[in-house]
Amino acid sequence: MESRDLAPRYGVALLPADGATTSPAARTPWRKTLADPAVRATIAYSLAALVAAVAAYYAIFTNFASYDDEGTLLVTLKAFAHGETLYRDIYSEYGPFYYELFGGLFALTGRAVTTDASRTIVVFVWVSSSLLLGITAHRLTRSLALGLVGMGSAFSVLYVLANEPMHPQGLCVLIFAAVALLLVLGPGRRAGWTGCACGVLLGALLMTKVNVGAFAVAGIVLGAVLTVPSLARRRWLVWPVGAAYLALPLAVMARSLNEGWVRDLIFIVTLAMASLVVSAWTRRPVPDADEERTSLRWLIGAAAGVVAAMAAILVAIILTGPSLSDVYDGVIVQAMRVRDVLITPLPLPGVGVDWAIGSLALAVLVARLRPSGEERSLLWAGLLRGGAGLTILLVVAHIVPIALNPASQNPVLLPLLLAWVAVVPPLGAAETIFKRFVRLALPAMAVAEALQVYPVAGSQMGIAAVTFVPVGAICLGDALTSLRAWDESRGSAVASRLGAVLAIVVVALAAEFTLDTMLRPAADNAVAYYREREPLPFPGASALRLSPEEVDVYSGLVNLLHQHHCTSFIGYPNIDSLYLWSGIEAPPPKAPGAWMKALEAGEQRRVVRELKATPRPCAIRSYSRAEGWLRSPSRPTDAPLADYIFEDFEPVSEVGDFQFLLPRNSG
C-alpha cells in the first residue's frame, strides 16, 4: 500500500522523502533542519492542529442542542465520579470504559464535571482524532500534503461532535483512529506486542460502544481469514466467517424490516460487503513462512489484548458496585432499546440499491478480467484509483465541487460503494502478508461501521463516514504507485510534466482542505457567532455562548429553580444540563432526556419515589420538545413519571416554550 517515493523524480516538495538539491556543505543549519522530512511533517501537523483547535473551540462553544444529550451524559459521568453505582443508580446504555476513563480523570484531578471542562476535552478528542487519521493517510500515501488532506477530511466530518459534546462516539473515533494508525505502521520487530496494543484498543472500543467495537473486530477477522495463508486454506473457517460478515446488516437491522429505508440500507451494505469479499477472494495470499509467522503473532497478540482489556475493564467496573447482570443490562439490553426510543431515517436516493448492484458488478468484472501481468494502462489505472480515493475524501468532508454524491446529506453512501477499490492492489506491487491484511481490514472495518447509522442516522453518519478516510488514502497511495510506474516507462519530458501536474494538484488539494475545513470555519464562527452571542451566566458554563433568546430561557429556568428553593426536579422531557447549571442533583437513576421512552415503568416509579421524598420537588415541561421525542402530541401511556408530572404538579410560570411547575396545593 505504500508507494515508492515520487519526490526524486518529480521534486514535489511536500512529499516526505524528498531530498534537497543543494549539497550538505552549502546548506545553512535551518535549511538542514527543514530538509528533514520528520521536521517538516512535525511543523505542518502542528500548525494544522493549532488551526483545527481554534476552529473546533469556536464551533463547540457556540452550539447547544435542544435535545441535550450532552447534559444526560455529564450528569451520569458526574454521578459516577462521585461514587454512585453505574447501571444500578445511574442509567446508561454505554460501556463502562467511557466512565472509567473520563470519570477517573475528573475524580483523580479533582476537577468538577462542567460544561466548559467537557467541551474542552472534546476539542482535544476532535483534533487528536483528525491528526491521527491524517498521519495514517500520510503513511499510506507517503505524501505529507495528502496527509493534511486526510486530516482536513476527518476534521470536517467530525463537526458532528459539536452536536453532542462528550458523547462516547467521540472516544470511539479516537480509539478507531489509533487502531488504524497502528495497523498501517505494521507489526514491527515485536509483532506480538504490537498486536496486543491494537487488541487492547479494540477491547476498549467494545467496552465503550459495543456495536462500534463489534463492527471493527468483524472487519479485522475478515481481513485475517482471507489474507493469512494458514487461515485462508481452511475453508471450514473462511466460509463461515465470510457468511457471518455478509449477514451482519440483516442481523443488526432485522427488527425494522417494515421500514423502507432500512431494507434499502441492508441491500446496499450487503452488496458493498460482497464487493470487498469478491475483490479479496480471487487474490489468494502467497505463502511466506517468516511473514506468516509475523502476521500470526500479531493476530494472537491482538486476540489476547482484546480479552485482557475487556476482562480488566469489567473487573474494574464490578469493583465499583454493579454486578455482571447490571453491566449486561446496561451495555446490551438498554443499547438494544435505543431502537424503541428513536428511529431517524438515513437519507438514501431512490437509485441507491441500483448503484450498489453496479458497484458489485464492476468489482466482479475487475476480479475476473484483470490481467495477471503488468497493467496495460498504468496511467488510466492511476487516474481511476486517484479519482476513487479523492471522491471518498471529498464526500466525507462535504466538499463536492461537482455532483459526486447522489445524496448530498449522506456522506456514507458513495464511500461504501467505492471501498472495494482499495482492496485491489496495483499489478506488480510486492506486498507482505501483513500489508495485504491491512489493505482488506481497513475497508472491511469501514464498511461494517456504516451499520452504526441504524437506528438513528444523525451524528452517527459522520462517525461512520470518518472511518473511510484511511480507505481513500489507500486508493490515493495506489494511484501514486501506478503513476510512478507509468512515468518510469516514458521519457524525461513526460516525467517532468507529470511531476509538475502532481505537485500543483497535491498542493492545491492540501490548501483546499485546510481552507475549507479549518481556516474558514474558524473565522466564520469567531466573527459571526462567538463575538455576537452571550455567555451563559452559570459557573462552569461561562465559555458557552448562545443567542440572547436561549440565554434568557435557560437563565430564567435556573432562576425559577432557585427562587422556589427546589431541592430536586424533573423535566418533560429532561434538559439535564439544568442540573449542572443549577447545582441541583438529579434523582436516581439519572433520567435521560427521552425518559418517556427510555425508562421502563419500574425505573420511572423509582424517580417518582425519589422526587416525593425530597422536601421541594419541581418540574419543567415543554410540549414541543416532548413531541420531538414522542413523535406525537399525545401523553405517553403506562408512564408513571408522566402521570406524576401531569397530575401532581401545576404550572406557575412560563419561560420560552417551557412551563415551570410546582406541586399542587404547595402554597
C-alpha positions in Angstrom: 0.0 0.0 0.0 2.9 2.3 0.4 4.1 3.8 -2.9 7.8 4.3 -3.6 9.0 7.9 -3.2 8.0 10.2 -6.0 10.0 13.2 -5.0 13.3 12.2 -6.6 11.5 12.0 -10.0 9.0 14.8 -9.5 10.6 17.2 -7.0 7.4 17.6 -5.1 8.5 19.4 -2.0 5.6 18.3 0.1 6.3 14.6 -0.2 8.0 13.2 2.9 11.1 11.6 1.4 12.3 14.3 -1.0 15.9 15.3 -0.9 17.3 18.8 -1.1 19.0 19.9 -4.3 21.9 21.7 -2.6 24.9 19.9 -1.1 25.1 19.4 2.7 28.0 21.8 3.0 26.1 24.6 1.2 23.1 24.4 3.5 22.6 26.7 6.4 21.7 24.9 9.7 18.0 25.9 9.5 17.9 24.6 5.9 19.4 21.3 7.1 16.8 21.1 9.8 13.9 21.8 7.4 15.3 19.3 4.9 14.5 16.5 7.4 11.1 15.1 6.4 10.2 14.4 10.1 10.8 18.1 11.0 8.7 19.3 8.1 5.9 16.9 9.0 6.0 18.0 12.6 5.8 21.7 11.7 3.0 21.1 9.2 0.9 19.0 11.5 1.5 21.3 14.5 0.3 24.3 12.5 -2.7 22.3 11.2 -3.6 21.1 14.7 -3.4 24.7 16.0 -5.8 26.0 13.4 -8.0 23.0 13.9 -8.1 23.6 17.7 -9.2 27.2 17.1 -11.9 26.1 14.7 -13.1 23.4 17.0 -13.2 25.7 20.0 -15.4 28.3 18.3 -17.6 25.6 16.8 -18.2 23.7 20.0 -18.7 26.7 22.3 -21.3 28.4 20.1 -23.7 25.5 19.8 -26.2 23.8 22.2 -28.6 21.1 21.0 -32.1 21.3 22.3 -32.3 17.6 22.9 -29.3 17.9 25.3 -27.6 14.5 25.1 -24.6 16.3 26.5 -26.3 17.1 29.7 -27.6 13.5 30.1 -24.0 12.1 29.7 -22.4 14.7 32.0 -25.0 14.1 34.8 -24.2 10.3 34.7 -20.5 11.0 34.5 -20.7 13.3 37.5 -22.6 10.7 39.5 -20.1 8.0 38.6 -17.1 10.3 39.6 -18.9 10.9 42.9 -19.1 7.2 43.7 -22.6 6.2 42.6 -23.1 2.8 41.0 -23.2 2.6 37.3 -26.2 0.7 35.7 -27.9 0.4 39.1 -28.1 4.0 40.4 -27.1 5.5 37.0 -29.0 4.9 33.8 -26.7 4.3 30.8 -26.7 2.5 27.5 -22.9 2.9 27.0 -20.0 0.7 28.0 -18.0 1.1 31.3 -14.7 2.2 29.7 -16.1 5.6 28.9 -17.0 6.1 32.6 -13.8 4.6 33.9 -11.6 6.9 31.6 -13.4 10.2 32.0 -14.9 9.6 35.4 -11.5 8.6 36.7 -9.9 11.6 35.0 -12.3 14.0 36.8 -12.0 12.1 40.1 -8.2 12.0 40.1 -7.7 15.6 39.1 -10.4 16.9 41.4 -12.0 18.9 38.6 -15.7 19.4 38.6 -17.8 17.9 35.8 -18.9 21.0 34.0 -20.0 22.1 30.5 -16.8 24.0 29.9 -14.5 21.2 31.1 -16.3 18.6 29.0 -16.2 20.7 25.8 -12.5 21.4 26.2 -12.0 17.6 26.4 -14.0 17.2 23.2 -11.8 19.8 21.4 -8.8 17.7 22.3 -10.5 14.4 21.2 -11.7 16.1 17.9 -8.3 17.5 16.9 -6.3 14.4 18.1 -8.6 12.0 16.1 -8.2 14.1 13.0 -4.4 14.3 13.5 -4.1 10.5 13.9 -6.1 9.9 10.8 -4.0 12.5 8.9 -0.8 10.7 9.9 -2.4 7.4 8.8 -3.2 8.9 5.4 0.4 10.2 5.3 1.8 6.8 6.0 -0.4 5.2 3.3 0.3 7.7 0.6 3.9 8.7 1.6 2.8 12.3 1.0 2.7 15.0 3.6 0.3 17.0 1.6 -2.1 14.1 1.2 -1.7 13.5 4.9 -3.0 17.0 5.5 -5.9 16.3 3.1 -6.8 13.3 5.2 -6.6 15.3 8.4 -8.8 18.0 6.9 -11.3 15.5 5.7 -11.6 13.8 9.1 -11.8 17.2 10.9 -14.6 18.4 8.6 -16.8 15.4 9.1 -16.2 15.4 12.9 -18.0 18.7 13.2 -20.8 16.3 14.3 -19.0 16.1 17.7 -20.2 19.7 18.4 -23.8 18.5 18.3 -23.4 16.1 21.3 -20.2 17.1 23.2 -18.8 14.4 25.4 -20.8 11.7 23.7 -19.0 8.3 23.8 -18.9 8.4 20.0 -16.0 10.9 20.2 -14.0 8.5 22.3 -14.8 5.8 19.7 -13.4 7.8 16.9 -10.2 8.5 18.8 -9.8 4.8 19.5 -10.6 3.8 15.9 -8.0 6.4 14.6 -5.4 4.9 16.9 -6.2 1.4 15.7 -5.9 2.5 12.1 -2.5 4.1 12.7 -1.2 1.0 14.5 -2.3 -1.1 11.5 -0.6 0.9 8.9 2.6 1.2 11.0 2.9 -2.5 10.6 3.8 -5.3 13.1 7.3 -4.0 13.7 10.0 -6.2 15.3 7.8 -7.3 18.2 4.6 -8.3 16.3 3.0 -9.9 19.3 3.2 -6.8 21.5 2.1 -4.5 18.6 -0.9 -6.8 18.0 -1.6 -6.8 21.8 -1.6 -3.0 21.8 -4.1 -2.9 18.9 -6.2 -5.6 20.7 -6.3 -3.5 23.9 -7.7 -0.6 21.9 -10.3 -2.8 20.3 -11.3 -4.2 23.7 -11.7 -0.6 24.9 -13.8 0.2 21.9 -16.0 -2.8 22.6 -16.4 -1.6 26.2 -17.3 1.9 25.0 -19.9 1.2 22.4 -20.4 -2.4 21.8 -21.7 -2.1 18.3 -18.9 0.1 17.1 -16.3 -2.3 18.6 -18.0 -5.4 17.1 -18.0 -3.9 13.6 -14.3 -3.1 13.9 -13.5 -6.6 15.1 -15.6 -8.1 12.3 -13.5 -6.2 9.7 -10.2 -7.4 11.2 -11.4 -11.0 11.4 -12.5 -11.0 7.8 -9.2 -9.5 6.7 -7.2 -12.1 8.7 -9.0 -15.2 7.3 -8.8 -14.0 3.7 -5.1 -12.9 3.7 -3.1 -15.1 6.2 -2.3 -18.3 4.2 -2.7 -20.7 7.1 -6.2 -19.3 7.8 -7.2 -18.8 4.1 -6.5 -22.5 3.4 -9.1 -23.6 5.9 -12.4 -23.5 4.0 -14.3 -24.6 7.1 -13.1 -21.3 8.7 -13.2 -19.0 5.6 -16.8 -19.7 4.5 -18.5 -19.2 7.9 -16.5 -16.0 8.6 -17.4 -14.6 5.1 -21.0 -15.6 5.5 -21.2 -14.1 9.0 -19.7 -10.8 7.7 -22.2 -10.7 4.9 -25.1 -11.4 7.3 -24.2 -8.6 9.6 -26.6 -6.0 8.0 -29.6 -8.3 8.3 -28.7 -9.4 11.8 -28.4 -5.8 13.0 -31.5 -4.4 11.4 -33.9 -7.4 11.3 -36.2 -5.7 13.9 -37.0 -2.9 11.5 -37.7 -4.6 8.2 -41.0 -2.7 8.0 -39.0 0.5 7.3 -38.3 1.0 3.6 -35.0 2.9 4.2 -33.8 0.0 6.5 -34.5 -2.6 3.7 -32.6 -0.4 1.2 -29.7 0.0 3.7 -29.5 -3.7 4.2 -29.2 -4.3 0.5 -26.6 -1.6 0.0 -24.3 -2.5 2.8 -24.6 -6.2 2.0 -23.7 -5.6 -1.6 -20.8 -3.3 -0.6 -19.5 -6.1 1.7 -19.9 -8.6 -1.2 -17.8 -6.3 -3.4 -15.0 -6.4 -0.8 -15.1 -10.2 -0.4 -15.1 -10.7 -4.2 -12.1 -8.4 -4.6 -10.2 -10.2 -1.9 -11.3 -13.8 -2.6 -9.7 -14.1 -6.1 -6.3 -12.9 -4.8 -5.1 -15.8 -2.7 -2.2 -15.0 -0.4 1.3 -16.2 -1.4 2.7 -18.4 1.4 5.9 -17.0 3.1 6.9 -18.7 6.3 8.6 -15.7 8.0 5.9 -13.2 7.0 3.1 -15.6 8.0 4.7 -16.2 11.5 4.9 -12.4 11.9 1.2 -12.0 11.0 0.1 -14.8 13.2 2.0 -13.5 16.2 0.3 -10.1 15.6 -3.1 -11.7 15.4 -2.6 -13.8 18.5 -1.4 -10.8 20.4 -4.4 -8.8 19.2 -6.8 -11.6 20.4 -5.0 -11.7 23.8 -5.2 -7.9 24.0 -8.9 -7.8 23.3 -9.6 -10.4 26.0 -7.3 -8.8 28.6 -8.7 -5.3 28.0 -12.3 -6.4 28.3 -11.6 -8.5 31.4 -9.7 -5.7 33.1 -12.4 -3.1 32.3 -15.2 -5.5 33.6 -13.3 -6.2 36.8 -12.7 -2.5 37.4 -16.3 -1.6 37.0 -17.6 -4.5 39.1 -15.4 -3.4 41.9 -17.3 -0.1 42.0 -20.6 -1.9 42.8 -22.6 -3.2 39.8 -23.0 -6.9 39.1 -22.3 -8.7 35.7 -26.1 -8.7 35.3 -26.3 -5.0 35.8 -23.5 -4.4 33.2 -25.2 -6.7 30.7 -28.5 -4.9 31.2 -26.9 -1.5 30.5 -24.4 -2.4 27.7 -26.6 -4.8 25.8 -30.3 -4.6 26.8 -30.5 -0.8 27.1 -28.4 -0.3 24.0 -30.8 -2.5 22.0 -33.7 -0.5 23.3 -32.5 2.6 21.5 -34.5 1.5 18.5 -37.6 1.7 20.6 -36.7 5.3 21.7 -36.0 6.9 18.4 -35.5 6.0 14.7 -34.1 8.6 12.3 -34.0 7.5 8.7 -30.8 7.6 6.6 -31.3 9.8 3.6 -30.9 7.5 0.6 -31.5 8.2 -3.1 -34.0 6.1 -4.9 -31.2 4.6 -7.1 -29.0 3.7 -4.1 -29.6 0.0 -4.4 -29.0 0.2 -8.2 -25.7 1.9 -7.6 -24.7 -0.8 -5.2 -25.6 -3.5 -7.7 -23.5 -1.7 -10.3 -20.6 -1.4 -7.9 -20.7 -5.2 -7.2 -20.9 -6.0 -10.9 -17.8 -3.8 -11.5 -15.9 -5.5 -8.7 -16.7 -8.9 -10.2 -15.6 -7.7 -13.7 -12.3 -6.4 -12.3 -11.7 -9.6 -10.4 -12.4 -11.9 -13.4 -10.9 -9.8 -16.2 -7.9 -8.2 -14.6 -4.7 -9.3 -16.4 -2.2 -11.3 -14.4 0.9 -9.3 -15.6 1.6 -5.6 -15.6 -1.3 -3.3 -16.1 -1.6 -2.3 -19.7 -2.5 1.3 -19.0 -0.8 2.4 -15.8 -1.8 6.0 -16.5 -5.5 5.1 -16.5 -5.2 2.8 -13.6 -3.5 5.5 -11.6 -6.1 8.2 -12.6 -9.0 5.9 -11.8 -7.6 4.9 -8.4 -6.9 8.5 -7.6 -10.4 9.5 -8.7 -11.9 7.0 -6.3 -9.7 8.0 -3.4 -10.3 11.7 -3.9 -14.0 11.2 -4.3 -14.1 9.3 -1.0 -12.3 12.1 0.8 -14.3 14.9 -0.8 -17.6 13.3 0.0 -16.6 12.5 3.6 -15.5 16.2 4.0 -18.7 17.5 2.4 -16.6 19.2 -0.3 -18.3 18.4 -3.6 -17.4 20.9 -6.3 -19.2 18.7 -8.8 -22.1 16.3 -8.3 -20.1 13.4 -7.0 -22.5 12.4 -4.3 -26.0 11.1 -5.2 -27.3 12.1 -1.7 -25.7 15.3 -0.5 -26.8 14.8 3.1 -25.4 11.3 3.2 -21.5 11.2 3.5 -21.6 7.3 3.7 -23.2 6.0 0.6 -20.5 6.8 -2.1 -17.6 5.7 0.1 -19.5 2.5 0.7 -19.7 1.8 -3.0 -16.1 2.7 -3.7 -14.4 0.9 -0.8 -13.7 -2.3 -2.8 -11.3 -0.3 -5.0 -8.8 -0.1 -2.0 -8.8 -3.9 -1.7 -7.4 -4.4 -5.3 -3.6 -3.8 -5.2 -1.7 -2.4 -8.2 -0.5 -5.1 -10.5 3.1 -5.9 -9.9 3.1 -4.4 -6.4 5.0 -6.6 -4.0 3.2 -6.7 -0.6 3.9 -8.6 2.6 1.1 -10.7 4.0 0.5 -8.1 6.8 0.2 -5.3 4.2 -2.3 -7.4 2.3 -4.2 -7.9 5.6 -4.3 -4.2 6.3 -5.4 -3.5 2.7 -8.5 -5.6 3.3 -9.1 -5.0 7.1 -9.4 -1.2 6.8 -12.1 -1.1 4.1 -13.9 -4.1 5.8 -13.9 -2.2 9.1 -15.2 1.0 7.4 -18.0 -0.8 5.5 -19.1 -2.6 8.7 -19.0 0.7 10.7 -21.6 2.1 8.3 -24.2 0.0 10.1 -24.0 2.3 13.1 -26.3 4.7 11.3 -29.1 2.4 12.3 -31.4 3.2 14.1 -30.5 6.9 14.4 -28.9 8.4 11.3 -27.9 11.6 12.9 -24.3 12.3 14.1 -23.7 8.6 13.5 -23.4 9.4 9.8 -20.4 11.5 10.4 -18.8 9.0 12.8 -19.3 6.2 10.2 -18.0 8.4 7.4 -14.7 9.3 9.1 -13.7 5.6 9.1 -13.4 5.8 5.3 -10.5 8.3 5.5 -7.9 5.6 5.5 -9.7 3.8 2.6 -9.5 6.9 0.5 -5.8 7.2 1.4 -5.1 3.7 0.3 -6.6 4.5 -3.1 -4.5 7.6 -3.4 -1.4 5.7 -2.4 -2.1 3.1 -5.1 -2.6 5.9 -7.6 0.8 7.3 -6.9 2.3 3.8 -7.4 0.7 3.4 -10.8 1.6 6.9 -11.9 5.2 6.4 -11.0 5.3 3.1 -12.9 3.8 4.8 -15.9 6.3 7.7 -15.5 9.3 5.3 -15.5 8.2 3.9 -18.8 8.2 7.3 -20.5 10.7 9.9 -21.5 12.1 12.6 -19.2 9.9 15.4 -20.8 6.8 13.5 -19.9 8.1 12.8 -16.4 8.8 16.5 -15.9 5.3 17.4 -17.0 3.7 14.8 -14.8 5.8 15.9 -11.9 4.6 19.5 -12.3 1.0 18.4 -12.5 1.2 16.2 -9.4 3.0 19.0 -7.5 0.3 21.5 -8.3 -2.6 19.1 -7.7 -1.2 17.9 -4.3 -0.5 21.4 -3.0 -3.9 22.7 -4.3 -5.7 19.8 -2.5 -3.9 20.5 0.8 -4.7 24.2 0.5 -8.3 23.5 -0.4 -8.9 21.1 2.5 -7.1 23.3 5.0 -9.0 26.4 3.9 -12.5 24.8 3.7 -12.4 22.6 6.8 -10.3 24.6 9.2 -9.5 28.3 8.4 -12.9 29.4 7.0 -14.9 27.7 9.8 -12.6 29.2 12.4 -13.0 32.7 11.0 -16.8 32.4 10.5 -17.5 31.0 14.0 -15.2 33.6 15.6 -16.7 36.6 13.9 -20.3 35.6 13.0 -21.2 33.6 16.1 -18.9 33.7 19.1 -18.5 37.5 19.4 -22.2 38.2 18.7 -23.5 35.7 21.3 -23.8 36.0 25.0 -22.1 33.8 27.6 -24.2 31.7 29.9 -24.2 33.2 33.5 -23.5 29.9 35.2 -20.3 28.7 36.9 -18.7 26.1 34.7 -20.6 27.1 31.6 -19.5 30.7 31.0 -17.4 29.8 28.0 -20.5 28.6 26.1 -22.1 31.4 24.1 -25.6 31.2 22.8 -28.2 33.5 21.3 -29.7 36.1 23.7 -33.1 34.2 23.4 -31.5 30.9 24.5 -29.6 32.6 27.3 -32.8 34.2 28.6 -34.7 30.9 28.6 -32.1 28.8 30.4 -31.2 31.6 32.8 -34.9 32.1 33.6 -35.4 28.4 34.3 -32.4 28.3 36.6 -33.6 31.4 38.4 -37.0 29.8 39.0 -35.4 26.7 40.4 -33.5 28.8 42.9 -36.4 31.3 43.6 -38.7 28.4 44.6 -36.0 26.6 46.5 -36.3 23.4 44.5 -34.5 20.5 46.1 -34.9 18.3 43.1 -36.8 18.5 39.7 -37.7 16.5 36.6 -38.3 17.7 33.0 -40.8 16.6 30.4 -38.5 16.0 28.6 -35.4 16.3 30.7 -32.9 19.1 30.0 -30.1 17.5 32.1 -27.7 20.4 31.7 -30.0 22.3 34.0 -28.9 20.0 36.9 -25.3 21.1 36.3 -26.1 24.8 35.8 -28.4 25.0 38.9 -26.3 22.8 41.2 -29.3 20.6 42.0 -28.7 16.8 42.0 -30.6 14.7 39.6 -32.8 11.9 41.2 -31.6 8.3 40.6 -31.3 6.7 38.1 -30.5 9.9 36.4 -33.3 10.0 33.8 -32.2 10.8 30.2 -33.8 13.4 28.1 -36.2 10.9 26.5 -37.0 9.1 29.7 -40.6 8.8 28.5 -39.5 6.1 26.1 -36.1 5.1 27.5 -37.0 4.2 31.1 -39.2 1.3 31.9 -42.2 1.7 34.3 -40.3 0.4 37.3 -37.4 2.9 36.7 -39.9 5.7 36.3 -41.6 4.8 39.6 -38.2 4.9 41.3 -37.8 8.5 40.1 -41.3 9.3 41.4 -40.3 7.9 44.8 -37.1 10.0 44.9 -39.0 13.2 44.0 -41.7 12.6 46.6 -39.0 12.0 49.2 -37.4 15.4 48.6 -38.7 18.5 50.5 -39.4 20.7 47.5 -39.8 18.8 44.1 -40.3 20.9 41.0 -41.0 20.1 37.3 -40.3 21.7 33.9 -42.5 20.9 30.9 -42.2 21.6 27.2 -44.8 20.1 24.9 -43.0 21.0 21.7 -39.7 19.3 22.9 -41.6 16.3 24.2 -43.3 15.9 20.9 -39.9 15.8 19.2 -39.1 12.7 21.2 -42.5 11.1 21.2 -43.3 11.8 17.6 -46.8 12.6 18.8 -48.6 15.3 20.8 -50.2 12.7 23.0 -49.1 11.9 26.5 -47.4 8.5 26.8 -49.3 5.7 28.3 -48.0 3.3 31.1 -45.6 6.1 32.2 -45.8 6.6 35.9 -43.4 9.6 35.9 -45.5 11.3 33.2 -48.7 10.7 35.2 -46.9 12.2 38.3 -45.9 15.3 36.4 -49.3 15.9 34.9 -51.5 15.0 37.9 -49.4 16.2 40.9 -48.0 19.4 39.5 -49.4 22.7 38.2 -47.8 25.4 36.1 -46.9 28.6 37.9 -44.7 30.4 35.3 -43.7 30.2 31.6 -40.2 30.8 30.1 -39.9 30.5 26.3 -41.5 27.2 25.4 -41.2 25.8 28.9 -43.7 25.7 31.8 -42.4 25.8 35.3 -44.4 23.6 37.6 -44.8 23.2 41.4 -46.7 20.5 43.4 -50.4 21.2 43.6 -51.6 22.9 46.8 -48.0 23.7 47.7 -48.8 27.3 48.7 
